[in-house]
Amino acid sequence: MTDTNSTTIDMDALAAQSAASVDNLYAADLEKLKSLTTPDWDVLIPKVSNPDDLKKLIDAVQQATNNNESIAELQDRILKLGDGVVSLVKNVSHMV
């Protein structure tokens, strides 16, 4: 019969080992992320002529995500927002 306490200790040790392994594996990536400052994050935000269009796009994507909508439904939602948002999507899509 297996001792429950020793099984728990073994599982705790394995979990700690696994966590340490992941920490070592991604340490460099984590340090790079930690080193980003607010101005560095600004580089990731697309430069747009109309900030309202960017806000509309972000809201549309968030709403589609919240509603678990398909790509077609999101595309339809974006088209209804107008030419400015559609143009923004085309420009932003080249960033990824």
N, CA and C of each residue as an Amber inpcrd file, in Angstrom:
protein
   288
   0.8280000  -1.1720000   0.0000000   0.0000000   0.0000000   0.0000000
   0.8840000   1.2500000   0.0000000   0.5070000   2.2700000  -0.8100000
   1.2870000   3.4900000  -0.9530000   0.9240000   4.4810000   0.1390000
   1.9480000   5.0640000   0.7140000   1.7590000   6.0730000   1.7510000
   1.3440000   7.3820000   1.0910000   0.1950000   7.9400000   1.4950000
  -0.3400000   9.1610000   0.8980000   0.6090000  10.3400000   1.0860000
   1.2350000  10.4340000   2.2310000   2.1600000  11.5350000   2.4920000
   3.3720000  11.4910000   1.5740000   3.9090000  10.3060000   1.3310000
   5.0800000  10.2050000   0.4540000   4.6960000  10.4990000  -0.9930000
   3.4880000  10.1060000  -1.3890000   3.0180000  10.4080000  -2.7410000
   2.8670000  11.9150000  -2.9180000   2.3200000  12.5940000  -1.9200000
   2.1560000  14.0470000  -1.9680000   3.5100000  14.7310000  -2.0390000
   4.4610000  14.2530000  -1.2480000   5.8060000  14.8340000  -1.2540000
   6.4530000  14.6220000  -2.6170000   6.2920000  13.4220000  -3.1920000
   6.8430000  13.1450000  -4.5170000   6.2290000  14.0730000  -5.5660000
   4.9250000  14.2780000  -5.5010000   4.2460000  15.1540000  -6.4600000
   4.7040000  16.6010000  -6.2790000   4.8650000  17.0340000  -5.0390000
   5.3500000  18.3880000  -4.7720000   6.7590000  18.5770000  -5.3350000
   7.5900000  17.5710000  -5.1730000   8.9570000  17.6420000  -5.6890000
   8.9500000  17.7050000  -7.2120000   8.1140000  16.9030000  -7.8500000
   8.0120000  16.9300000  -9.3120000   7.5000000  18.2780000  -9.8110000
   6.5180000  18.8300000  -9.1140000   5.9830000  20.1420000  -9.5010000
   7.0580000  21.2100000  -9.3720000   7.8250000  21.1780000  -8.2970000
   8.8930000  22.1580000  -8.1020000   9.9680000  22.0140000  -9.1650000
  10.3000000  20.7670000  -9.4910000  11.2840000  20.5040000 -10.5420000
  10.7970000  21.0250000 -11.8840000   9.5450000  20.7900000 -12.1820000
   8.9610000  21.2450000 -13.4400000   8.9620000  22.7680000 -13.5230000
   8.5780000  23.4240000 -12.4420000   8.5630000  24.8900000 -12.4130000
   9.9660000  25.4510000 -12.6160000  10.9480000  24.8520000 -11.9740000
  12.3300000  25.3110000 -12.1190000  12.8110000  25.1230000 -13.5540000
  12.4230000  24.0200000 -14.1610000  12.8070000  23.7490000 -15.5430000
  12.2340000  24.7960000 -16.4930000  10.9630000  25.1290000 -16.3120000
  10.3220000  26.1520000 -17.1500000  10.9620000  27.5100000 -16.9090000
  11.2270000  27.8320000 -15.6430000  11.8830000  29.1030000 -15.3230000
  13.2140000  29.2220000 -16.0420000  14.0070000  28.1540000 -16.0340000
  15.3090000  28.1720000 -16.7100000  15.1550000  28.2650000 -18.2150000
  14.1760000  27.5640000 -18.7490000  13.9620000  27.5240000 -20.1950000
  13.5830000  28.8970000 -20.7440000  12.7530000  29.6320000 -19.9970000
  12.2510000  30.9110000 -20.4840000  12.8270000  32.1160000 -19.7580000
  13.9120000  31.9390000 -19.0370000  14.5060000  33.0240000 -18.2580000
  14.8930000  34.2180000 -19.1430000  15.5110000  33.9620000 -20.2680000
  15.9460000  35.0510000 -21.1490000  14.7490000  35.8150000 -21.7040000
  13.7160000  35.0840000 -22.1180000  12.5100000  35.7350000 -22.6430000
  11.8380000  36.5720000 -21.5610000  11.7850000  36.0480000 -20.3620000
  11.1710000  36.7710000 -19.2540000  11.9400000  38.0460000 -18.9470000
  13.2500000  37.9730000 -18.9520000  14.0630000  39.1660000 -18.6870000
  13.8670000  40.2180000 -19.7770000  13.7440000  39.7650000 -21.0240000
  13.5120000  40.6970000 -22.1260000  12.1720000  41.4130000 -21.9360000
  11.1380000  40.6750000 -21.5770000   9.8300000  41.2820000 -21.3350000
   9.8740000  42.2520000 -20.1640000  10.5760000  41.8690000 -19.1100000
  10.6840000  42.7380000 -17.9360000  11.4130000  44.0350000 -18.2590000
  12.3160000  43.9810000 -19.2290000  13.1210000  45.1550000 -19.5460000
  12.3810000  46.1920000 -20.3850000  11.2530000  45.8140000 -20.9610000
  10.5010000  46.7610000 -21.7740000   9.9460000  47.8750000 -20.8880000
  10.1000000  49.0760000 -21.3680000   9.5650000  50.2130000 -20.6360000
   8.3230000  50.7070000 -21.3530000   7.6200000  51.6490000 -20.7620000
   6.4120000  52.1870000 -21.3770000   6.6740000  52.6940000 -22.7960000
   7.7310000  53.4620000 -23.0320000   7.9820000  53.8850000 -24.4200000
   8.1950000  52.6990000 -25.3660000   8.7920000  51.6130000 -24.8750000
   8.9840000  50.4460000 -25.7230000   7.6420000  49.8290000 -26.1180000
   6.6970000  49.8110000 -25.1840000   5.3730000  49.2740000 -25.4850000
   4.6780000  50.1310000 -26.5470000   4.9550000  51.4250000 -26.5560000
   4.3340000  52.3170000 -27.5320000   4.6970000  51.9370000 -28.9600000
   5.8460000  51.3180000 -29.1500000   6.2680000  50.8850000 -30.4820000
   5.3080000  49.8420000 -31.0350000   4.6720000  49.0930000 -30.1580000
   3.7730000  48.0260000 -30.5900000   2.4060000  48.5380000 -31.0320000
   2.0770000  49.7730000 -30.6730000   0.7810000  50.3430000 -31.0280000
   0.8950000  50.9590000 -32.4240000   0.0330000  50.5580000 -33.3390000
   0.1400000  51.0900000 -34.7050000  -0.1180000  52.5950000 -34.7420000
   0.6230000  53.2620000 -35.5790000   0.4260000  54.6980000 -35.7820000
  -0.7570000  54.8710000 -36.7280000  -1.7560000  55.5950000 -36.2740000
  -2.9660000  55.7710000 -37.0680000  -3.2830000  57.2420000 -37.1950000
  -3.9480000  57.5830000 -38.2890000  -4.3330000  58.9800000 -38.4890000
  -5.5860000  59.3130000 -37.6840000  -6.3980000  58.3030000 -37.3940000
  -7.6210000  58.5350000 -36.6350000  -7.6730000  57.5610000 -35.4490000
  -7.3110000  58.0380000 -34.2510000  -7.3140000  57.1570000 -33.0780000
  -8.6930000  56.5520000 -32.7820000  -9.7520000  57.2270000 -33.1950000
 -11.1010000  56.6850000 -32.9830000 -11.2940000  55.3790000 -33.7540000
 -10.6910000  55.2830000 -34.9420000 -10.7850000  54.0520000 -35.7320000
 -10.0960000  52.8980000 -35.0020000  -8.9500000  53.1840000 -34.3930000
  -8.2460000  52.1480000 -33.6450000  -9.0950000  51.6910000 -32.4640000
  -9.7040000  52.6160000 -31.7680000 -10.5740000  52.2830000 -30.6300000
 -11.7550000  51.4260000 -31.1000000 -12.3610000  51.7990000 -32.2380000
 -13.4780000  51.0260000 -32.7870000 -13.0370000  49.5990000 -33.1220000
 -11.8420000  49.4790000 -33.7090000 -11.3300000  48.1650000 -34.0830000
 -11.0800000  47.3150000 -32.8370000 -10.4350000  47.8900000 -31.8370000
 -10.1640000  47.1600000 -30.6000000 -11.4700000  46.7160000 -29.9510000
 -12.4470000  47.6110000 -29.9060000 -13.7470000  47.2710000 -29.3250000
 -14.4350000  46.1480000 -30.1030000 -14.3580000  46.2070000 -31.4340000
 -15.0010000  45.1890000 -32.2750000 -14.3660000  43.8210000 -32.0470000
 -13.0500000  43.7910000 -31.9710000 -12.3490000  42.5240000 -31.7470000
 -12.6670000  41.9950000 -30.3520000 -12.6790000  42.8870000 -29.3630000
 -12.9860000  42.4590000 -27.9960000 -14.4070000  41.9150000 -27.8940000
 -15.3520000  42.5900000 -28.5190000 -16.7410000  42.1360000 -28.4830000
 -16.8830000  40.7900000 -29.1910000 -16.2150000  40.6350000 -30.3190000
 -16.2720000  39.3630000 -31.0380000 -15.6700000  38.2430000 -30.1980000
 -14.5960000  38.5540000 -29.5050000 -13.9620000  37.5680000 -28.6260000
 -14.8980000  37.1950000 -27.4860000 -15.4860000  38.1980000 -26.8610000
 -16.4030000  37.9500000 -25.7410000 -17.6120000  37.1160000 -26.1620000
 -18.0660000  37.3210000 -27.3940000 -19.2310000  36.5970000 -27.8990000
 -18.8560000  35.2960000 -28.5950000 -17.5520000  34.9900000 -28.6150000
 -17.0600000  33.7770000 -29.2570000 -17.5230000  33.6920000 -30.7140000
 -17.3880000  34.8080000 -31.4050000 -17.8330000  34.8760000 -32.7990000
 -16.7940000  34.2850000 -33.7390000 -17.2610000  33.8950000 -34.9040000
 -16.3720000  33.3540000 -35.9260000 -15.6480000  34.5010000 -36.6310000
 -14.6580000  34.1390000 -37.4080000 -13.9070000  35.1260000 -38.1950000
 -14.8480000  35.8610000 -39.1510000 -15.7760000  35.1530000 -39.7460000
 -16.7130000  35.7770000 -40.6850000 -17.5620000  36.8320000 -39.9840000
 -17.9920000  36.5340000 -38.7550000 -18.8000000  37.5120000 -38.0110000
 -17.9650000  38.7350000 -37.6460000 -16.7050000  38.5100000 -37.2810000
 -15.8120000  39.6330000 -36.9780000 -15.5730000  40.4660000 -38.2270000
 -15.3480000  39.8030000 -39.3410000 -15.1250000  40.5100000 -40.6010000
 -16.3460000  41.3690000 -40.9470000 -17.5170000  40.8200000 -40.7750000
 -18.7550000  41.5460000 -41.0340000 -18.8680000  42.7610000 -40.1090000
 -18.5280000  42.5540000 -38.8430000 -18.5750000  43.6430000 -37.8640000
 -17.6050000  44.7680000 -38.2600000 -16.4080000  44.4050000 -38.7010000
 -15.3990000  45.3970000 -39.1040000 -15.8620000  46.1540000 -40.3440000
 -16.4210000  45.4520000 -41.3190000 -16.9030000  46.1110000 -42.5330000
 -17.9760000  47.1560000 -42.2080000 -18.8160000  46.8700000 -41.2330000
 -19.8740000  47.8070000 -40.8420000 -19.3320000  49.0600000 -40.1580000
 -18.0970000  49.0080000 -39.6630000 -17.5040000  50.1640000 -38.9890000
 -17.0100000  51.2240000 -39.9620000 -16.8780000  50.8750000 -41.2280000
 -16.5300000  51.8790000 -42.2320000 -15.1370000  51.7330000 -42.8170000
 -14.9010000  52.5630000 -43.8310000 -13.6620000  52.4870000 -44.6030000
 -12.4140000  52.7610000 -43.7680000 -12.5100000  53.6880000 -42.8120000
 -11.3440000  54.0180000 -41.9880000 -10.8590000  52.8190000 -41.1980000
 -11.7810000  52.0860000 -40.6080000 -11.4180000  50.9030000 -39.8150000
 -10.9310000  49.7860000 -40.7280000 -11.5710000  49.6130000 -41.8740000
 -11.1430000  48.5880000 -42.8310000  -9.7120000  48.8810000 -43.2890000
  -9.4240000  50.1330000 -43.5930000  -8.0730000  50.5230000 -44.0010000
  -7.0690000  50.2530000 -42.8830000  -7.4630000  50.5570000 -41.6510000
  -6.6000000  50.3080000 -40.5060000  -6.2950000  48.8130000 -40.3670000
  -7.2970000  47.9740000 -40.5380000  -7.0970000  46.5190000 -40.4530000
  -6.0970000  46.0660000 -41.5090000  -6.2140000  46.5950000 -42.7100000
  -5.2910000  46.2100000 -43.7780000  -3.8650000  46.6120000 -43.4160000
  -3.6880000  47.8040000 -42.8280000  -2.3440000  48.2610000 -42.4500000
  -1.7940000  47.4650000 -41.2720000  -2.6230000  47.2170000 -40.2820000
  -2.1860000  46.5030000 -39.0890000  -1.8710000  45.0470000 -39.4150000
  -2.6050000  44.4620000 -40.3490000  -2.4030000  43.0450000 -40.6690000
  -1.0010000  42.7860000 -41.2300000  -0.3630000  43.8090000 -41.7640000
   0.9920000  43.6380000 -42.2870000   2.0270000  43.6140000 -41.1670000
   1.6220000  44.0020000 -39.9480000   2.5370000  44.0330000 -38.8170000
   2.7560000  42.6480000 -38.2240000   1.8090000  41.7350000 -38.4660000
   1.9240000  40.4050000 -37.8610000   2.3630000  39.3710000 -38.8520000
